[in-house]
Amino acid sequence: MSTPHPTTGPATHCPVTGTSTTALYGPGLDGDAMPALYEEMRRAHGPVVPVSIAPGIDAWLVVSHRELLRLTREEQDFSHDPRHWSLLREGRVPADSPLLPLVGWRPALLFADGQQHRRMRAAVSDALAGINGHELRRSVRGAAEELIVSFAGHGEADLVADYARRLPMQVITGLLGVDDRTGRELVEAVAGTVAASSVSADASRRMGAILLALIEEKRRHRDDITSALLHHPARLTDEEVLHNLVVMFVAGNQTTVNWIATTLRILLCDPAFRSSLTGGHLSVDDALDLVLWRFPPTQNFPARYATRDMRFGGQDIRTGDMLILGLAAANADPEILPGDGAPVVGNRSHLAFGAGPHTCPAQDPARLITRTAVDTILHRLPDLELAIPESELEWIKSPWSKGLGALPVRFSDPQLPQSPVPPPLASPTAPH
């Protein structure tokens, strides 16, 4: 395919394949316009859409619920290992490409197939399963109340910067066994790594150095996720522990930030939904599921790589082609939604957490963190309301992540505990 112009949305024609590609990058990226763009691409190309994700870097975006299920379940046809990627093998991806920190191979469960994936996933799943849910809920509530106290006296706040962005970081770094200062450094390094920008390579090196130091420290302990991975019978190497920690932190932190903020947006902007919630007709979990359907925290997820030539979704896919999971578009697939286009309350067949062998193993603790965060702030700030018109709220400009840039609110009657002292963060029981 030809190199598209560095703008988002407009299609360019590829003289090699005869198809047009839509650029999913560039300064014109508009988060508000993405749902309409997905539908436009679906109408023009069907279930599998030719796109470009960087100058000269073409891929396929899977926008159909049915085809995405096949993509995630059939590992023999669609590998997670980017070393299958033809553009990378042919030297057509620049060494300084901002995409490489996202899709470059690492010895982690996200980039493995078959037995290697099962071995690493067993360690990660067992480490997560060792988290005490009751302790985690108390920890999240305590940390949430501490954050609320920090801005409650002002009568206003930005619930993205002051709450949703800070709470998951505190909880997740605590679960990993990281102190506050190191946690802040890790958050900055991870954010730079996944930003897909000129700073990504340096940020990735800083992230690696922080985690290597953490691994060395945790070799003597057995009371957090890091030490649980180190002592697991799967016998992960230090390098495997490091990169699986990266995957867990990247996937867990930003996803939960977006999930919390977007759920609060729905509750603040939809009076009927909030009334049903406070009246007991709907639960916070119903609101969480509505977000996962309509605004999945990760809207597109890289990547799978074709292991053979095939006809897939009406397109001729070649060995080594990259395919991207269009999670948001697949959730909006008209073939699986009711006639009014609204997902049914209680239906969790969405693809926000992926599907198949690589379904997100951390979705239960992520839901617990998000539910507790939403419950706590609605309880402590019962008269919470938007400080600006809903039309002025903006999504961050990213083809990968679906999150709010800010959520300014005001309130007047905080219901706060006398002295909120959060308990220690919940730790997993290390497997023996």
N, C-alpha and C positions, 0 to 999 in steps of 0.2 A: 504494500500500500504506500501511497505517497505521503509526504510529510504535510500535515494540516497546518493551517495558520494558527498562531498561538492565541486563539480566542475561544471562548466557551459557547457551545450551542450550535453555531452555523456549521453546516456540513460541507465537506470538500470531496471532490471526486477522485477516486483512485484509478488510474489508467491501467494498473496491473490486474486488479480483480474485477473492475467494472462496478464496484460498490462505492458508496459515499461513507465517509466517517464523520462522526461528531466528536469535537474536541471536549474532553472533560477536564480542562485545566485552563489556566490563564487568569488575568486580572478581571475579566468580565464575569467570572463565576458568580452566580446569584442563587443563594440557597433557597429563596422563596420560589424561584422559577423552576427548580429541579423536578417537582412532580409533573408539571405540564410538559417539560422536556422529555421525561420518560415516556409519557403517553404519545408524544409526537414521534419518538423513535420507534415505539411499538407499532404504531400505524404504518410507518414507512418501511420497517424491516422485519416485523414479526418478532418471534420469541428471542432471537439472538441478534444483537446489533453491533455493527462495526464501529469502534470508537478509537480515539487516540488519547493516551493518558499523559503524554509529554511529547515535545517535538520529535517526530520520527519514530515514536513508540506506539504501535498500533496493537489493539487487543479486541476481544469480543466481550460485550456486556450482555449477560443473560438476564432478561427481564420477565420471563415467564415462570410462574410457580411450578408448573410441571417439569419444565426443562431444568430449572434450578435444582429440584429434587434429584433428578438424574445426575446432574453435574456433581452433587455432593455425595451421592451414594455409590457411584461406579468408579472406584479407584483404579480399576484396570484400564480405563479409558482416559481418566482425568487425574493426573498426579498432582500432589502438593509440592513436589520437589522442583524448585526453580532452575535446577541444573538441566531440566528438560527444555527450558525456554529457548527457542531457536534464535531469537534476537540476541540473547546473552551468549550462546555458544558461538555465534557468528561474529562476535565482537562489535555488535551494532548498538550496544548500550554503553554510553560513556562511563568511564570509571568514577567520575564525579557526579553522575546522575543523581538528583535528589530522590529518585524512586528506589535506588538500591537499598537504603536503610529499611524500606518497607518490604521489598520483595527479594532482597538478596538472601541466599541460603544461610541458615543457621542450624546448628544441631539441636533443634527444638521440635516439639510435637507438631507445631503448625506447619513444618516443612518436611514432614516424614510420612511415609506410607507403610501399610502392612505391619509387619512384626515390630519394626523400629518405632512406629507410631504407637502401637499398643503398649510397648514397654514403657515409653515415656509418659503416655497418658495414664497408665496405671499409677505411676508415682505421683503425678499431679493430682489425679482424682482422689487418691488416698490422702494426700496432704490436705486437700480441701475438705474431704469428708471428716477429717479429724477436728475441724472447727466446731466448737460448742455453740450451737445456735442460740441458746438462751444467753450465754455470756456475750456473744456478738451483738445481740439485740440491745442488751444493757449498755455495751460499749458505744454503739452507734448513738443511742439515745443520750448518753452522757456527753459525748462529743458534740452532738447536735445542739444540746441545750447550752453548752459552753459557747458555741458560735453565736447562738441567738442572743445570749446575754451581751456579747461583744458589740452588737449593733442595736439592741432593743431600745436603748435610751435615746437614739436619734430619731425614732419615729419613721425612718425610711431606710432602705437598703437595696442593694443589687443582689438578688438571690442567686445569680450565677457566680459573681466574683466573691461575695461574702459568705456563701453557704454551699451551693452545689459543687463548686470547684474545690473547696477546701475540705469538705467532710470526707469524701471517698479517699482522698490522699492521706488524711490522718488515719483512717481505718485500715487501709490496705498496707501502708508502710508499717503500721503497728503489727499487722498479721505477719508481715515478712520479717519482723524483728529489727526494724530500722528506727533509729532515734529521729527526733524532729528535725534537727539540722541536716542530717544526711538525707532524710526524707525529702526536704525541700530541694536539695541539690539533685536528688534522683528525679524528682518531678520535672525540674528544669531540663535535665539532660534527656529524659524520655520525650518531653514535648519537642525539643529540638530535633531529636532523632526522627520522629514521625511527621515533622512539619513538611517534609519533602521540599527542602529549600537548600540554599548554599551552606547553611550552618549544620546540616544534618550529619555529615561525616565526623566533624569534630565533636558534636554532641554525642554521637554513638560511641566514640572512644572514651569520653568522660563517663558515660553510663556504664561501660564495661569495667572501668577502673573502680567505680563505686561498688559494683556488685561483686567483683573479685575480692575486694577488701571485706565485704560482708560475709562472703562464703568462708573466708579464712577465719573470721571471728566466730561464726556459727558452728564451726567444726566441733567446738567443745560444748555445744548446747543441744537440747532436744525439745524446745518449747515454742517453736514457731514454724511457719511454712518452710522457710529456708532450711532449717535443721531437719525438718521432716523429709525434704527431698534428699538431703545429704545422706540420711541414714536409711533410706528406703531399700528394700531387697532388690529392686531393679538395678541398683548399683550404677546410678548415673555418674558420669564423670563431672569434674568441676565445670568444664565448659558446657556440658549439657544442663547442669543446674543453673548456671548463669543465664543461658539463653532461654530456658523455660521460665525463669523469673522475669525476664524481659517480656516474654509473651503474656504472662499472667498480669504483669503490671500495666502494660500498654492496653491490653484488652479490658482489664477490669476498671482502670481508673477513668479514662475518658468516656467509656460507655456508660458508666454509672453517673458521672457528671451530667451527661446529656439526658439520661433517663429521669433523674430527679428534676432537673430544670424544666423539661418539657411536660412532665406530669403536672408540675405546679402551674405551668402556663395554661394547660387545659382547665384545671380547676378554677383558675382566676378568670378565665375568659369565657367559660361556659356556665352561666348561672344555674341552668337547669340541671346540669351534671353535678355541680357542687351541692345543689339542694337535695338531689337524690342521694348523694353521699352522706351528707349530714343527717338526712332523714332515715338512713339505714336501708334504703332501697338498693343502693349499690355499695360496693366496698372499694377501698383504696386499690386492691388488686385489680378490680375492674378498670380503674383509671390507668393503672400500669399497663394492662394488656391493650387498652385503646392506644396508648403511646407506641407500644411495640408494633401494632398494626399500621398505624397512620404515619408515625414519625420514628421508625427504628433508629436507635442511637448511632448505629453504623449503617449508612445507607448503601454503600458499595464496599465490597471486601475482596482484596486480591489474595491469592489467585489460584487457578488450576491451570494445568498445562496438558494439552492433548498428547496422548502417547501413540496415536496413529491417525492416519487420514480418515475422515468420516463425514457423513452428512448429519448435521445436528441442528435442530431448530430451523430447518430450511436453509442453512448456510453450509458451504463447503469448508470444513475445518481441516487444517493441515497439521501434521505432526509438529509439536513444539509451539503451537499457537498458545497465547495466553488467553484465558477466559476469566472474567471478573464476575463475582456473585452480586447481582443487582438486587439486594435484599429489599430495598424500599419499593422498587418497581414491581418485584414479584409479589409483594404483599398487596399491591394495588391492582393485581391482575384481574381484569373483569371476569375471567373464567371461573374464579374461585370466590368472588364476593357476591352478596345478594344484589338484587336488582337496583337498590338505592345506593349501592357502592359503599355502604357502611358495614364494618365488621360486626359480627354478632357478639354481644357481651358473653364472656365465658369461653369463647372459642380461642384456643391457643395453638391453632395450626399455622400461625405466622412463622416466618423464617428469620426473625430478628436475631436468633442465636445460631443460625445455620441449620444444618440437618446432616444426617448420616453419621459416619464414624467420628467426624470432627465437630459434632455439635458442641457448643461451648460447655466445658465442664464446670464453669463457675456461675452458672445462671441462678442457682438457688441462693448462694450467699449474696449475689448481686441484687436479687429481688428483695431479700431480707433487708439489706442496707438501704435500698431505695424506699421500700415501704415504710421503714422506721423513720427515715429522714422526712418523708412527706407527712406521716402521722404526727411527728413531733412538732413540726413548725405550724401545722394547722391547729394543733391543740394549744400551743403557746402563744400564737398570734391569731386569734380567732377572727379579727376584723381585717385581715390582710386583704389588700386590693392593689390593682395595678396603679402605678403613678403616672403612666403615659397611656395614650390610646393604643389599643391592641394593634392597630395598623402600623404603628411605629416600631414594633418589635421586629428584630431582624435575626435571621439564622446566620451562623458563621459561614463563610464562603469556602466550602470544601466539597470536593466530589466524594469524599470517603466518610466523613463524620456528619451527623445531623444533630446540631446543637444550637442553642440560643447564644447570641453574642452577649446579651444582657437581659435581665428581668427586673427592672426597677419597680419597687413596691413601696407602699406606705401603710402605716398601722398606728393605732393609738392606745391599745389596751393589752399590753403583753401580760400573759399569765405565766409568770416565771417562778421556779422553785427558789427557796431562800438562798441556798448556796450550792449551785450545781457543780459537783465534783465528779467527773466521769470516772468510772471504774477502769482498771487496767484492761487494755484491749484483749479480746478473746484470742486464745492461742490453740492451735491444733494439738492433739495428742500424737506425738511422733510414733510412727509404726515401728515395731520391734522386729 
